Amino acid sequence: MVVAEVDRLHARIAGRFTRAEPRERVREYVSGLVAGLERKNG
């Protein structure tokens, strides 16, 4: 379950970001990194 693992990771690091927007961006970025796509652009 990749989604559950991303959720756990996000819960661990979310407290390091005081604003909600950066927290959401980090979650989306990590989700993109573990996506099953052939190519990824950072």
C-alpha positions, 0 to 999 in steps of 0.5 A: 500500500503505497498510499498508506506509506506516503501518509505515514511519512507525511505524518512524520514530517508535516510538523516541520512545516508551519504553513498548510501550503508547504505541507500539501506540496510536500505530500504531492511531491513525495506522491509523485516520486513514488508514482509508477511513472516511467519518467519523472521531472523534479 
